[in-house]
């Protein structure tokens, strides 16, 4: 077996692991993602190089007291997709114990997902942020888009109740995305060969926004400077958590943003995203 080179650069510093505000918690996640992106962009990086990440022994139960369990003090709850390509702690540059993770295909706000986050909000005094993190090329979103474009294909999932629940949860976002594409590019855009891919990616973004909006409504009575709800999308190619920005097809702005508050804001968000270079490039493919 070939021995791989090891990069000794540690993960981001952990001195601010217990932020006092939601804004600070949000910045820690963005800083961690920036570290993760830069890790792979350095000239000496390569697919055949291992990288070291920070891991505090106490966070995984290694301490002077063999009977002591690690403290449970995450500063952010993350609702993410089950996709194996998006390991949240690594993508967000955080260590064991920093994040309360809930993962489900399509990062949908189902009963168990919201119930888990409700537990975190109610029981963990360290929690400062709830973040919904989707990702590009999501296969759960793709299945929902196919059901939307070809209703007959829905029969393939209709009898599989758990899978159907996920598809059904995503369909409103797909409908919003389809409407946004039509408003931005006209009725004929649905006939374009690149339409499905564009619809999938726009649905990914709006699904995250709508899910975050549901969570914001659910926990509205507890939100403030010490707890907030945000969302972002992980780009599998650039490894940046954020949203597309401007006319450049490759531009992905690092950000975690608050979700839309009403129907008008959802419509405005959809149209704005539908005209970004990222989406229009897919339509032009």
Secondary structure, 3 states (H helix, E strand, C coil): CCCCEEECCCCCCCCCCCCCCHHHHHHHHHHHHHHHHHHHHCCCCCCCEEECCCCCHHHHCCCCCCCCCCCCCCCEEEEECCCCCCCHHHHCCCCCCCEEEEECHHHCCCHHHHHHHHHHHHHCCCCCEEEEEEECCCHHHHHHHHHHHCHHHHHHHHCCHHHHHHHHHHHHHHHHHHHHHHHHHCHHHHHCCCHHHHHHHHHHHHHHHHHHHHHHHHCHHHCECCEEEEEEEECCCCCCEEEECCCCCCCEEECCECCCCCHHHHHHHHHHHHCCHHHHHHHHC
